[in-house]
């Protein structure tokens, strides 16, 4: 994968979400709510945990590495989508978190 900057990743993420919204309207007559997006994120985050357990030989499951990679990427995608839908600048949120945490541990 070529090196991407965060702006490109955000833009690509939001374009993909638009396409999913179109499918939701087509199939269910409405877009998912922010709450439904949050629940979908939590489901995927839980699957990250399960795949980590499998990777660490603590849960029997096949195809773990591929699924773990996918779910990690998908979780980041969901966080970008959720930040956009709640009008939070994800770049600013990450920078604020890092700056605050760096001060706490230095």
Helices and strands as residue ranges (DSSP letters): H 6-28, H 34-55, H 64-85, H 90-105
